[in-house]
Amino acid sequence: MYKNILVVVVIVGLCSLRAGAQDPIFSQAFLSPIYLNPAATGAGEHDLRFSAIHRRQWWTIPASFNYTAVSVDKYVPSLKGGFGVLATHGTEGYLKNTGVYGSYSYTICSRTLSVADNGGNPKWFLAMGLQFGVMQRRIDLSKLTFADQLDIDGVIPGSRTGADVAVNNGKWRPDFAAGAFFNYNLTEDSRILLGFSGHHINRPDESLVSTSDTARSQLPVRWGGNIMYTYTNPDRTWSYSAAGLFYRQAQNNSLQIGGEVTQNSYDISLGLWYRSSINFRDMDAFTVTLSINLSGRENTRHKVRAGIAHDAPLGRNRYSYTTGSSELGVVWDMDTYPQDSDNPCKPRITSKYACPIGY
């Protein structure tokens, strides 16, 4: 009985305090490009792209932390931009978070140089994106036990609580994001990609209970940035990339650095990453990623790329307590119009990010 009462007290306390929330971060960021940055909308290898990714956080923790992001985006050559839809869902014990968003991006690029100068590719492009949607945070009250449902023998069978329901439970609130990507082709075989984004820029109220101190219940802005350098050897059999991704949300921050090698003949990529806080002391982990093109490298009309990842926390006994975290993602990229009508300035910020533009 005392254990049940303690659970109730803890949950009620958590609902009353400021929610120091932090968005889930996917290790395979480019398998969920619109979640990473709305500027990636319409920037697939082809013009129509479907992306889905699921993350299971800390396998042995009974609270069951699961996160999913699904998106569809389309590039429209006449508009020099793309439109997309993104849906997110996360469960953290009895807490559930859901979001539905629409995004738009617009691309500016340099004039195409001569083949001798740059392989027929634009020298650079700048993609800018906006994201508008709604989000909700809710708790499954049917799975909670309150004090008036307990007696000296424990839980009263069939009892109903008279406790006040959280007035903001499941309430939908507007949520906005914006971002940009800048790509510069150094040569025909190498490029550098820079990105910056801000999510929850309107700081939506995510409180479950009514409070007069709105500032303490607002979701902090998630700032993100990335840099990536990619090189493909002259015979195009291998591609190499080095990248860094940074996120900051309130007092929480995350830095992921590492690299990926792609064998282009088989179209298989293997990556090794290190994740930590900015001080390189908290929540550090090594991540291994593996992705493969399931549709065949010679297929020029559509690509299906699947990827898996596993995070192994470092430090004394950390892995034995959590057994790490795992991800599974897939990206389906396809053409819906003749290739000869493709816009030479179309951006490509894809799951196979080891390949330069136009490869």
C-alpha positions in Angstrom: 0.0 0.0 0.0 2.7 2.4 0.9 4.5 1.7 -2.3 1.3 2.6 -4.3 0.9 5.8 -2.3 4.5 6.7 -3.1 3.9 6.2 -6.8 0.9 8.5 -6.7 2.8 11.2 -4.8 5.7 11.1 -7.2 3.5 11.3 -10.3 1.4 14.2 -8.9 4.7 16.0 -8.0 6.0 15.5 -11.5 2.8 16.9 -13.0 3.0 20.0 -10.7 6.7 20.9 -11.4 8.2 22.6 -14.4 8.6 20.1 -17.2 12.2 20.2 -18.1 11.4 18.4 -21.3 13.9 17.4 -24.0 13.0 16.3 -27.5 14.1 12.8 -28.6 17.3 12.8 -30.7 17.7 10.2 -33.4 21.2 8.8 -34.0 20.4 8.3 -37.7 19.3 12.0 -38.2 19.2 11.8 -42.0 16.8 8.9 -42.0 14.3 11.5 -40.7 15.3 14.6 -42.6 12.2 16.8 -41.9 12.4 16.1 -38.2 16.1 17.1 -38.3 15.4 20.4 -40.1 12.3 21.6 -42.1 14.7 23.0 -44.7 15.2 19.4 -45.9 11.6 19.3 -47.1 11.6 18.2 -50.8 15.3 17.5 -50.7 15.4 13.8 -51.5 17.3 12.1 -54.2 14.1 12.2 -56.3 11.0 14.3 -56.0 8.7 12.2 -53.7 10.0 10.8 -50.4 8.6 8.7 -47.6 10.6 8.5 -44.3 10.0 6.6 -41.1 12.1 6.0 -38.0 11.6 4.4 -34.6 13.8 4.5 -31.6 13.6 2.3 -28.5 15.4 4.1 -25.6 17.1 2.0 -22.9 15.8 -1.5 -23.5 15.9 -2.7 -19.8 14.2 0.4 -18.3 10.6 -0.8 -17.6 9.0 2.7 -18.3 9.2 2.0 -22.1 10.7 5.0 -23.8 9.7 4.8 -27.5 9.9 7.5 -30.2 8.6 7.5 -33.8 8.7 10.0 -36.7 7.0 9.5 -40.1 7.0 12.0 -42.9 6.2 12.5 -46.6 7.6 15.3 -48.7 7.4 16.3 -52.4 9.6 18.6 -54.5 7.9 20.9 -57.0 10.3 22.1 -59.7 8.2 25.0 -60.8 8.1 26.4 -57.3 11.8 25.7 -56.6 10.7 24.2 -53.3 8.9 21.4 -51.5 6.0 20.6 -49.3 5.8 17.9 -46.6 3.9 16.4 -43.7 5.5 15.1 -40.5 3.9 13.2 -37.6 5.7 12.4 -34.4 4.8 10.2 -31.4 6.6 9.4 -28.2 5.8 7.4 -25.0 7.6 7.9 -21.7 5.9 5.6 -19.2 2.4 7.0 -18.8 3.2 10.2 -20.7 2.5 10.5 -24.4 3.6 13.2 -26.8 2.1 13.6 -30.3 2.7 16.2 -33.0 1.4 16.8 -36.6 3.1 19.3 -38.8 3.2 20.7 -42.3 6.4 22.1 -43.8 7.6 24.2 -46.8 11.0 24.9 -48.1 12.4 27.2 -50.8 15.8 26.8 -52.5 18.2 29.4 -54.0 21.2 28.1 -56.0 24.1 29.4 -58.1 24.0 29.2 -61.8 25.3 25.8 -63.2 28.9 26.1 -64.1 30.6 24.3 -67.0 31.1 20.5 -66.8 34.9 21.1 -66.7 34.6 23.4 -63.7 32.0 21.6 -61.6 30.8 18.4 -63.3 27.6 20.1 -64.4 26.4 20.7 -60.8 25.4 23.9 -59.2 28.3 25.3 -57.2 26.1 25.9 -54.1 22.5 26.0 -52.9 20.7 27.5 -49.9 17.4 25.8 -48.7 15.2 27.6 -46.2 12.2 25.9 -44.5 9.3 26.7 -42.2 7.2 24.2 -40.2 3.7 24.8 -38.7 1.7 22.3 -36.7 0.1 21.3 -33.4 1.3 19.2 -30.5 -0.2 17.6 -27.5 1.0 16.1 -24.2 -1.2 13.7 -22.3 -1.1 11.2 -19.5 -3.2 8.0 -19.3 -5.1 8.6 -16.1 -6.7 5.2 -16.2 -3.4 3.6 -15.4 -2.8 5.7 -12.3 -3.9 4.9 -8.7 -4.9 7.9 -6.5 -5.1 8.0 -2.7 -8.9 7.8 -2.6 -8.7 4.4 -4.4 -6.6 2.9 -1.5 -7.5 1.5 1.8 -5.6 -0.5 4.5 -5.7 -3.6 2.2 -4.4 -1.8 -0.9 -6.2 -0.9 -4.0 -10.0 -0.9 -3.7 -11.4 -3.1 -6.6 -13.5 -1.2 -9.1 -13.0 2.1 -7.3 -13.1 5.4 -9.1 -11.1 8.5 -8.1 -12.7 11.8 -7.3 -9.4 13.6 -8.0 -9.6 16.5 -10.4 -8.6 15.6 -14.0 -5.6 17.5 -15.4 -7.4 20.3 -17.3 -4.7 20.6 -20.0 -4.4 16.8 -20.6 -4.4 16.1 -24.3 -4.9 19.7 -25.3 -3.6 20.6 -28.8 -1.3 23.6 -29.0 0.4 25.4 -32.0 4.0 24.6 -32.6 6.4 26.2 -35.1 9.9 25.6 -36.4 12.3 27.0 -39.0 15.7 26.1 -40.4 18.2 26.4 -43.3 20.8 24.3 -45.1 23.7 25.6 -47.1 25.6 23.3 -49.4 28.8 24.2 -51.2 30.4 21.9 -53.8 34.1 22.2 -53.3 34.8 20.0 -56.4 32.9 17.4 -58.4 33.8 14.8 -55.7 33.5 16.8 -52.5 31.1 19.1 -50.7 30.4 20.7 -47.3 26.9 21.0 -45.8 25.9 23.4 -43.0 22.6 23.4 -41.3 20.8 25.3 -38.5 17.3 24.9 -37.1 15.1 26.1 -34.3 12.1 24.0 -33.1 9.3 25.1 -30.7 10.2 28.7 -31.5 6.8 29.9 -30.1 7.5 27.9 -26.9 4.1 26.1 -26.6 2.7 25.5 -23.1 3.0 21.8 -22.3 1.6 21.8 -18.8 -0.9 19.1 -17.8 -2.4 21.2 -15.0 -3.6 24.8 -14.9 -0.9 27.2 -13.6 -0.5 30.9 -13.4 3.2 30.7 -14.1 3.0 30.0 -17.8 6.7 30.7 -18.3 7.7 27.7 -16.2 5.6 25.3 -18.3 6.6 26.4 -21.7 8.5 24.0 -23.9 12.1 25.3 -24.4 13.3 26.0 -27.9 15.4 23.2 -29.4 18.3 24.7 -31.3 20.2 22.5 -33.7 23.2 22.7 -36.0 25.1 20.4 -38.2 28.2 20.3 -40.4 29.3 17.6 -42.8 32.1 17.1 -45.2 31.8 14.4 -47.9 34.4 13.1 -50.4 34.1 10.4 -53.1 37.2 8.9 -54.6 37.9 9.5 -58.3 36.7 6.0 -59.5 33.5 6.5 -57.3 33.8 3.2 -55.5 34.1 4.6 -52.0 32.6 7.7 -50.3 33.7 9.1 -46.9 32.0 11.6 -44.7 32.7 13.3 -41.4 30.0 15.1 -39.5 28.9 16.8 -36.3 25.5 17.5 -35.0 24.7 19.7 -32.0 21.4 20.3 -30.1 20.6 22.5 -27.2 17.3 22.7 -25.3 17.2 24.7 -22.1 20.0 23.3 -20.0 20.2 20.1 -22.0 22.7 19.7 -24.8 23.9 16.9 -27.1 26.9 16.7 -29.4 27.3 13.8 -31.9 30.4 13.5 -34.0 31.8 10.8 -36.2 32.0 9.5 -39.7 30.6 7.1 -42.3 32.1 5.0 -45.1 30.0 4.0 -48.1 31.0 1.2 -50.5 29.2 2.5 -53.6 29.4 -0.8 -55.6 27.2 -2.5 -53.0 25.6 0.8 -51.8 26.2 -0.1 -48.1 27.2 2.5 -45.5 28.8 1.9 -42.1 29.1 4.7 -39.5 30.7 5.1 -36.1 29.6 8.0 -33.9 30.3 9.4 -30.4 27.5 11.2 -28.5 28.0 13.3 -25.4 27.0 16.5 -23.8 29.1 19.6 -24.7 31.4 19.0 -21.7 32.1 15.4 -22.8 31.3 14.0 -19.4 27.5 13.3 -19.3 25.5 10.7 -21.1 28.3 9.7 -23.5 27.8 6.8 -25.8 29.2 5.1 -28.9 26.8 4.5 -31.8 27.2 2.1 -34.7 25.0 2.7 -37.8 24.5 0.5 -40.9 22.4 1.3 -43.9 21.8 -0.3 -47.3 20.0 0.4 -50.5 17.4 -2.4 -50.9 16.3 -1.4 -54.4 19.6 -2.0 -56.2 22.2 0.6 -57.1 21.2 0.5 -60.8 17.6 1.5 -60.1 17.4 5.2 -61.2 13.7 5.7 -60.6 13.4 4.9 -57.0 15.5 4.1 -53.9 14.6 2.2 -50.8 17.2 2.6 -48.0 17.0 1.0 -44.6 19.2 1.6 -41.6 19.7 0.3 -38.2 21.6 1.8 -35.2 22.6 0.8 -31.7 23.8 3.2 -28.9 26.1 1.8 -26.2 26.3 4.0 -23.2 29.8 4.3 -21.7 31.0 4.4 -18.2 30.9 2.0 -15.3 27.9 -0.4 -15.4 25.9 1.9 -17.7 25.4 -0.6 -20.5 24.6 -3.4 -18.0 21.8 -1.2 -16.6 20.2 -0.1 -19.9 21.5 -2.4 -22.6 21.6 0.7 -24.8 19.1 2.1 -27.3 18.2 0.9 -30.9 16.8 2.5 -34.0 15.2 1.2 -37.2 14.6 3.6 -40.2 13.6 3.5 -43.8 13.5 6.0 -46.6 11.6 5.4 -49.9 12.6 7.9 -52.6 11.0 7.9 -56.1 10.4 9.8 -59.3 6.9 10.9 -60.3 7.9 12.9 -63.4 10.3 12.4 -66.3 13.9 12.7 -65.2 14.7 15.1 -68.1 12.4 17.7 -66.5 14.4 17.6 -63.3 15.6 21.0 -62.0 19.4 21.3 -62.0 19.1 23.3 -58.8 17.1 20.7 -56.9 18.6 20.2 -53.4 19.5 16.7 -52.2 19.8 16.3 -48.4 19.2 12.5 -48.2 19.6 9.4 -46.0 22.6 8.5 -48.2 24.4 11.7 -47.3 27.8 10.3 -48.3 27.1 11.1 -51.9 27.7 14.6 -53.3 25.0 16.4 -55.3 24.5 14.9 -58.8 26.3 11.6 -58.0 
